[in-house]
Amino acid sequence: MAKRIFDIVVSSIILLCFLPFGILIALMILLESRGGIFYVQERIGLHGVPFGLFKFRTMRKNADREGKLTVGMKDSRITKVGYFLRRFKLDEFPQFLNVLLGDMSIVGPRPEVEEYVKLYTEEQRRVLDVRPGITDYASLEYFDENALLGKSDNPQRTYIEEIMPKKIALNQRYIDRSGLREDVKLLFLTAKKMIGA
């Protein structure tokens, strides 16, 4: 209950403070390319239940049909505004709406698409026992994940065989020590990482 109250209060404050910047970002997105302000992608949430994850749109319309992984500066599908938003993680802010809706927490394992969740082992599926989050240890460790994938000859294989297992291990570490104090710590570390980006 304390975690849910924390999520609602902090998300509400962040969304109110971010609103003027959100309006400006929305105008920039609309002026550069057609396709709407938000991108909603189906992710797998608590207990394996799918939900629509909100992001500011950073790619051309229907670009996800060409693949779900993005590969940093090499990815021609990303718009100019999109590069800026991704650089500073601003495209993630609409997910505070997911938190208010109850789909996500502020801190928790990042939700994956079904394609990758199907590859989880039984042990790895433990990450589905908690509500997914906007940030976690894996988000901090792989802050520049897109750039790493951009250096790979086979980004899909690199993600599945190297990055994803390490991210899940970090998520399991969070589950083992989760609590309000841990959430505040991770929120602080994430803000520090973004400011220093």
C-alpha positions as CSV (number, residue, x, y, z in Angstrom):
1,M,0.0,0.0,0.0
2,A,2.8,2.4,0.9
3,K,4.5,1.8,-2.5
4,R,1.2,2.5,-4.4
5,I,0.7,5.8,-2.4
6,F,4.3,6.7,-3.2
7,D,3.8,6.0,-6.9
8,I,0.6,8.1,-7.1
9,V,2.0,11.1,-5.2
10,V,5.3,11.2,-6.9
11,S,3.9,10.6,-10.4
12,S,1.3,13.3,-9.9
13,I,3.9,15.9,-8.9
14,I,6.3,14.9,-11.8
15,L,3.5,15.1,-14.4
16,L,2.3,18.5,-13.1
17,C,5.8,19.9,-13.2
18,F,6.6,18.4,-16.6
19,L,3.3,19.6,-18.2
20,P,4.7,22.8,-19.8
21,F,7.6,20.8,-21.3
22,G,5.3,18.0,-22.4
23,I,3.2,20.5,-24.4
24,L,6.3,21.8,-26.1
25,I,7.5,18.3,-26.9
26,A,4.1,17.4,-28.3
27,L,4.2,20.4,-30.6
28,M,7.8,19.6,-31.8
29,I,6.7,16.0,-32.6
30,L,3.6,17.1,-34.5
31,L,5.5,19.7,-36.5
32,E,8.3,17.3,-37.6
33,S,6.4,14.2,-38.7
34,R,2.9,12.8,-39.0
35,G,1.6,10.0,-36.7
36,G,0.5,11.5,-33.4
37,I,2.2,12.5,-30.2
38,F,2.2,9.2,-28.4
39,Y,3.5,5.7,-29.2
40,V,1.7,2.9,-27.4
41,Q,3.4,-0.5,-27.4
42,E,2.0,-3.7,-25.8
43,R,4.2,-4.9,-23.0
44,I,3.8,-7.7,-20.5
45,G,3.0,-6.6,-17.0
46,L,2.2,-8.0,-13.6
47,H,1.4,-11.7,-13.7
48,G,2.0,-11.8,-17.5
49,V,-1.0,-9.5,-18.2
50,P,-0.4,-7.3,-21.3
51,F,-0.9,-3.5,-21.2
52,G,-0.2,-0.5,-23.4
53,L,3.0,1.4,-22.5
54,F,3.0,5.1,-23.3
55,K,5.9,6.9,-24.8
56,F,6.4,10.1,-26.8
57,R,6.7,9.0,-30.4
58,T,10.3,9.2,-31.5
59,M,10.0,7.2,-34.8
60,R,8.3,7.5,-38.1
61,K,4.7,6.1,-38.1
62,N,4.6,2.3,-38.2
63,A,8.4,2.1,-37.9
64,D,8.0,-0.8,-35.4
65,R,7.0,-3.1,-38.2
66,E,10.6,-3.1,-39.2
67,G,11.7,-4.5,-35.7
68,K,11.2,-3.7,-32.1
69,L,14.9,-3.1,-31.2
70,T,16.4,0.3,-31.9
71,V,20.1,0.6,-32.6
72,G,21.2,4.0,-31.5
73,M,22.4,6.6,-34.0
74,K,22.3,4.1,-36.8
75,D,18.6,3.7,-36.7
76,S,17.1,5.7,-39.6
77,R,13.6,5.3,-38.3
78,I,14.2,7.8,-35.5
79,T,13.2,11.4,-36.1
80,K,15.4,14.4,-35.3
81,V,13.2,15.3,-32.4
82,G,13.2,11.6,-31.4
83,Y,17.0,11.5,-31.2
84,F,16.9,14.4,-28.7
85,L,14.1,12.9,-26.6
86,R,15.9,9.5,-26.5
87,R,19.2,11.1,-25.6
88,F,17.8,12.6,-22.4
89,K,15.1,9.8,-21.9
90,L,12.3,12.4,-22.2
91,D,10.3,10.0,-24.4
92,E,9.8,7.9,-21.2
93,F,7.9,10.6,-19.2
94,P,4.4,9.6,-20.4
95,Q,4.9,6.3,-18.5
96,F,4.0,8.2,-15.3
97,L,0.4,8.0,-16.8
98,N,0.9,4.2,-16.7
99,V,1.8,4.5,-13.1
100,L,-1.4,6.5,-12.3
101,L,-3.4,3.9,-14.2
102,G,-1.9,1.1,-12.1
103,D,-0.1,-0.7,-15.0
104,M,3.3,0.2,-13.6
105,S,5.2,1.4,-10.6
106,I,7.9,4.1,-10.7
107,V,10.5,1.6,-9.7
108,G,10.4,-2.0,-10.8
109,P,11.6,-4.4,-13.6
110,R,11.3,-2.8,-17.0
111,P,8.4,-4.5,-18.9
112,E,9.3,-6.4,-22.0
113,V,7.4,-7.2,-25.2
114,E,5.8,-10.6,-25.5
115,E,8.4,-11.8,-28.0
116,Y,11.1,-11.7,-25.4
117,V,9.1,-12.7,-22.4
118,K,8.4,-16.0,-24.2
119,L,12.1,-16.7,-24.0
120,Y,12.2,-16.4,-20.2
121,T,13.1,-19.4,-18.1
122,E,10.9,-20.4,-15.2
123,E,13.3,-18.7,-12.8
124,Q,13.4,-15.5,-15.0
125,R,9.6,-15.3,-14.9
126,R,9.9,-14.2,-11.3
127,V,10.2,-10.6,-12.6
128,L,6.5,-10.9,-13.6
129,D,5.5,-11.4,-10.0
130,V,6.0,-7.6,-9.3
131,R,4.5,-4.6,-11.1
132,P,6.9,-3.4,-13.8
133,G,8.5,0.0,-13.4
134,I,9.9,3.0,-15.2
135,T,13.3,2.6,-13.8
136,D,15.4,-0.1,-12.1
137,Y,19.0,-1.2,-11.7
138,A,19.0,-2.6,-15.3
139,S,17.9,0.8,-16.6
140,L,20.9,2.5,-14.9
141,E,23.4,-0.3,-16.0
142,Y,22.2,-0.2,-19.6
143,F,21.5,3.5,-19.8
144,D,23.1,3.6,-23.3
145,E,21.7,0.3,-24.5
146,N,20.8,1.6,-27.9
147,A,24.3,2.6,-28.5
148,L,25.6,-0.8,-27.5
149,L,23.2,-2.5,-29.9
150,G,24.3,-0.1,-32.6
151,K,27.8,-1.5,-32.3
152,S,26.6,-5.1,-32.8
153,D,26.6,-7.0,-36.1
154,N,23.5,-8.8,-34.9
155,P,21.6,-6.5,-32.4
156,Q,18.8,-9.1,-31.9
157,R,21.1,-11.9,-30.9
158,T,23.2,-9.5,-28.7
159,Y,20.1,-8.4,-26.9
160,I,18.7,-11.9,-26.3
161,E,21.9,-13.7,-25.5
162,E,23.9,-11.0,-23.7
163,I,21.9,-8.0,-22.5
164,M,18.5,-9.5,-21.6
165,P,19.9,-12.2,-19.2
166,K,22.0,-9.6,-17.4
167,K,19.0,-7.2,-17.1
168,I,16.8,-9.9,-15.7
169,A,19.5,-10.8,-13.1
170,L,19.6,-7.2,-12.0
171,N,15.8,-7.2,-11.8
172,Q,15.9,-10.3,-9.6
173,R,18.3,-8.5,-7.3
174,Y,15.9,-5.6,-7.0
175,I,13.0,-8.0,-6.1
176,D,15.1,-9.6,-3.4
177,R,15.7,-6.2,-1.7
178,S,12.7,-4.2,-2.8
179,G,11.1,-1.7,-0.4
180,L,10.3,2.0,-0.2
181,R,13.8,3.0,0.8
182,E,15.2,1.1,-2.2
183,D,12.7,2.8,-4.5
184,V,13.7,6.3,-3.3
185,K,17.4,5.4,-3.7
186,L,16.8,4.2,-7.3
187,L,14.7,7.2,-8.1
188,F,17.5,9.5,-6.9
189,L,20.1,7.5,-8.9
190,T,18.0,7.7,-12.0
191,A,17.6,11.5,-11.7
192,K,21.3,11.9,-11.1
193,K,22.1,9.7,-14.2
194,M,19.7,11.8,-16.4
195,I,21.1,15.1,-15.3
196,G,24.6,13.8,-15.9
197,A,23.7,12.3,-19.3
